[in-house]
Amino acid sequence: MIFRTTPIEELVTLLPDSVSYLMRAGIKCIACGEPVWGTIESAAQEKGIPSDRIEQIVADLNGMLLAAASEGTGCR
């Protein structure tokens, strides 16, 4: 399960497809080469994303994780 407190590095290892999702959600640090330290929440807050949107991002990521696990792809 993915939480607000999940480290970005762990998220990307667990769910590689999360990189493109995070970019679309406005967390572009992964694509532009900034360090990916910190949690989903801290990265989102640095980009000015409000708390309710962070909750939606986490919910979306958990949906992606569930789908990847059921398909047997994109989830390590």
ROSE-4610 file (N, C-alpha, C; in Angstrom, 1 decimal, always signed):
// ROSE-4610
residu = [M/M/M/I/I/I/F/F/F/R/R/R/T/T/T/T/T/T/P/P/P/I/I/I/E/E/E/E/E/E/L/L/L/V/V/V/T/T/T/L/L/L/L/L/L/P/P/P/D/D/D/S/S/S/V/V/V/S/S/S/Y/Y/Y/L/L/L/M/M/M/R/R/R/A/A/A/G/G/G/I/I/I/K/K/K/C/C/C/I/I/I/A/A/A/C/C/C/G/G/G/E/E/E/P/P/P/V/V/V/W/W/W/G/G/G/T/T/T/I/I/I/E/E/E/S/S/S/A/A/A/A/A/A/Q/Q/Q/E/E/E/K/K/K/G/G/G/I/I/I/P/P/P/S/S/S/D/D/D/R/R/R/I/I/I/E/E/E/Q/Q/Q/I/I/I/V/V/V/A/A/A/D/D/D/L/L/L/N/N/N/G/G/G/M/M/M/L/L/L/L/L/L/A/A/A/A/A/A/A/A/A/S/S/S/E/E/E/G/G/G/T/T/T/G/G/G/C/C/C/R/R/R]
num = [1/1/1/2/2/2/3/3/3/4/4/4/5/5/5/6/6/6/7/7/7/8/8/8/9/9/9/10/10/10/11/11/11/12/12/12/13/13/13/14/14/14/15/15/15/16/16/16/17/17/17/18/18/18/19/19/19/20/20/20/21/21/21/22/22/22/23/23/23/24/24/24/25/25/25/26/26/26/27/27/27/28/28/28/29/29/29/30/30/30/31/31/31/32/32/32/33/33/33/34/34/34/35/35/35/36/36/36/37/37/37/38/38/38/39/39/39/40/40/40/41/41/41/42/42/42/43/43/43/44/44/44/45/45/45/46/46/46/47/47/47/48/48/48/49/49/49/50/50/50/51/51/51/52/52/52/53/53/53/54/54/54/55/55/55/56/56/56/57/57/57/58/58/58/59/59/59/60/60/60/61/61/61/62/62/62/63/63/63/64/64/64/65/65/65/66/66/66/67/67/67/68/68/68/69/69/69/70/70/70/71/71/71/72/72/72/73/73/73/74/74/74/75/75/75/76/76/76]
x = [+0.8/+0.0/+0.9/+0.4/+1.1/+0.5/+1.3/+0.8/+1.5/+1.0/+1.5/+3.0/+3.3/+4.7/+5.6/+5.1/+6.0/+7.1/+8.3/+9.4/+9.3/+9.6/+9.5/+10.4/+11.6/+12.5/+11.8/+11.2/+10.5/+9.3/+8.6/+7.4/+7.9/+8.9/+9.4/+9.9/+10.5/+10.9/+9.7/+8.8/+7.6/+6.7/+6.5/+5.6/+6.3/+7.0/+7.7/+6.8/+5.6/+4.7/+4.3/+4.6/+4.3/+5.0/+6.2/+7.0/+6.1/+5.5/+4.7/+3.5/+2.9/+1.7/+2.1/+3.2/+3.6/+3.9/+4.5/+4.8/+3.5/+2.5/+1.2/+0.5/+0.7/+0.1/+0.8/+1.9/+2.6/+3.9/+4.2/+5.4/+6.5/+7.1/+8.0/+9.5/+9.7/+11.1/+11.9/+11.2/+11.8/+12.3/+11.5/+11.8/+12.9/+13.0/+13.9/+15.3/+15.4/+16.7/+16.9/+16.0/+16.1/+16.2/+16.8/+16.8/+15.4/+15.3/+13.9/+13.8/+14.6/+14.5/+13.2/+12.8/+11.6/+10.4/+9.3/+8.0/+7.1/+6.1/+5.1/+4.6/+4.3/+3.7/+4.7/+5.9/+6.9/+7.1/+7.2/+7.5/+6.3/+5.1/+3.9/+3.8/+4.1/+4.0/+5.0/+6.2/+7.2/+6.7/+5.8/+5.3/+4.0/+3.6/+2.4/+1.1/+1.1/-0.1/-0.8/-2.1/-2.9/-3.1/-3.4/-3.6/-4.6/-5.8/-6.8/-6.4/-5.6/-5.1/-4.0/-3.2/-2.3/-3.0/-4.1/-4.9/-5.4/-5.8/-6.2/-5.1/-3.9/-2.7/-2.4/-2.4/-2.1/-3.2/-4.4/-5.5/-5.3/-5.0/-4.7/-3.5/-2.5/-1.3/-1.6/-2.4/-2.9/-3.7/-4.5/-5.3/-4.4/-3.4/-2.4/-1.6/-1.3/-0.6/-1.4/-2.7/-3.6/-3.8/-3.9/-4.1/-2.8/-1.7/-0.4/-0.2/-0.6/-0.5/-1.5/-2.6/-3.6/-3.2/-2.5/-2.0/-0.7/+0.0/+1.3/+2.4/+2.1/+3.1/+3.3/+4.4/+4.7/+4.7/+4.8/+4.8/+5.9/+6.8/+7.9/+7.7]
y = [-1.2/+0.0/+1.2/+2.3/+3.5/+4.5/+5.3/+6.3/+7.7/+8.7/+10.1/+10.1/+9.2/+9.1/+8.2/+7.6/+6.7/+7.5/+7.1/+7.7/+7.6/+8.7/+8.7/+7.5/+7.4/+6.3/+5.0/+4.7/+3.4/+3.3/+4.4/+4.4/+4.0/+4.6/+4.4/+3.0/+2.4/+1.0/+0.1/+0.4/-0.5/-0.4/+0.9/+1.1/+2.1/+1.5/+2.4/+3.3/+2.9/+3.8/+5.0/+5.1/+6.2/+7.5/+7.3/+8.5/+9.3/+8.7/+9.5/+10.1/+9.3/+9.8/+11.1/+11.0/+12.1/+13.3/+13.1/+14.3/+14.9/+14.1/+14.7/+15.4/+14.9/+15.5/+16.8/+17.1/+18.4/+18.2/+16.9/+16.6/+16.2/+17.2/+17.0/+16.8/+16.7/+16.6/+15.4/+14.4/+13.1/+13.4/+14.0/+14.2/+15.3/+16.3/+17.4/+17.1/+16.0/+15.6/+16.1/+16.8/+17.1/+15.8/+15.8/+14.6/+14.2/+12.9/+12.3/+11.9/+12.6/+12.3/+12.8/+12.3/+12.7/+11.8/+12.2/+11.5/+12.1/+11.3/+11.8/+13.2/+13.2/+14.4/+15.6/+15.4/+16.5/+17.0/+16.1/+16.5/+17.3/+16.8/+17.6/+18.9/+19.0/+20.3/+21.3/+20.8/+21.7/+22.3/+21.6/+22.1/+22.8/+23.0/+23.8/+23.1/+21.8/+21.0/+20.9/+21.2/+21.2/+19.8/+19.7/+18.4/+17.5/+18.1/+17.2/+16.6/+17.4/+16.8/+15.7/+15.9/+14.9/+13.6/+13.7/+12.5/+11.8/+12.6/+12.0/+11.3/+12.0/+11.4/+10.0/+10.0/+8.7/+7.7/+8.0/+7.1/+6.6/+7.5/+7.1/+6.1/+6.4/+5.6/+4.2/+4.1/+2.8/+2.1/+2.8/+2.2/+1.6/+2.3/+1.9/+0.6/+0.7/-0.5/-1.7/-1.6/-2.7/-3.3/-2.4/-2.8/-3.5/-3.0/-3.6/-5.0/-5.1/-6.4/-7.4/-7.0/-7.9/-8.3/-7.4/-7.8/-8.5/-8.4/-9.0/-8.2/-6.9/-6.1/-4.8/-4.1/-2.8/-2.7/-3.8/-3.8/-4.8/-4.3/-5.2/-5.5]
z = [+0.0/+0.0/+0.0/-0.7/-0.8/+0.1/+0.8/+1.8/+1.4/+2.0/+1.9/+2.3/+3.2/+3.8/+3.1/+2.0/+1.2/+0.5/+0.7/+0.1/-1.5/-2.2/-3.6/-4.2/-3.7/-4.2/-4.1/-3.0/-2.7/-3.7/-3.9/-4.8/-6.2/-6.7/-8.1/-8.3/-7.2/-7.3/-7.3/-6.5/-6.4/-7.6/-8.1/-9.2/-10.2/-11.1/-12.1/-12.9/-13.1/-13.9/-13.1/-11.8/-11.0/-11.5/-12.2/-12.6/-13.5/-14.6/-15.5/-14.9/-13.9/-13.2/-12.4/-11.6/-10.8/-11.7/-12.8/-13.7/-14.1/-14.5/-14.9/-13.7/-12.5/-11.3/-10.8/-11.5/-11.2/-10.3/-10.0/-9.3/-10.3/-10.9/-12.0/-11.6/-10.3/-9.9/-10.5/-10.7/-11.2/-12.6/-13.4/-14.8/-15.0/-14.2/-14.4/-13.8/-13.1/-12.5/-11.1/-10.5/-9.1/-8.3/-7.1/-6.3/-5.9/-5.8/-5.5/-4.0/-3.2/-1.7/-1.2/-0.1/+0.6/+0.2/+0.7/+0.6/-0.5/-0.8/-1.8/-1.3/+0.0/+0.6/+0.5/+0.9/+0.9/-0.5/-1.4/-2.8/-3.4/-3.0/-3.5/-2.8/-1.5/-0.8/-1.4/-1.7/-2.3/-3.6/-4.3/-5.6/-5.4/-4.1/-3.8/-4.0/-4.0/-4.1/-2.8/-2.8/-1.5/-1.0/+0.3/+1.0/+0.4/+0.0/-0.6/-1.9/-2.7/-4.0/-3.7/-2.6/-2.3/-1.9/-1.2/-0.9/-2.2/-3.2/-4.5/-5.2/-5.2/-5.8/-5.2/-3.9/-3.2/-3.5/-3.6/-3.9/-5.4/-6.3/-7.7/-7.8/-7.0/-7.0/-6.5/-5.4/-4.9/-5.9/-6.7/-7.8/-8.8/-9.2/-10.2/-9.6/-8.4/-7.8/-7.8/-7.5/-7.5/-8.9/-9.9/-11.2/-11.7/-11.4/-11.8/-11.2/-9.9/-9.2/-9.8/-10.2/-10.8/-12.2/-12.9/-14.3/-14.2/-13.1/-13.0/-13.7/-14.0/-14.6/-13.9/-14.1/-13.5/-12.1/-11.4/-9.9/-9.5/-8.6/-8.2/-6.7]
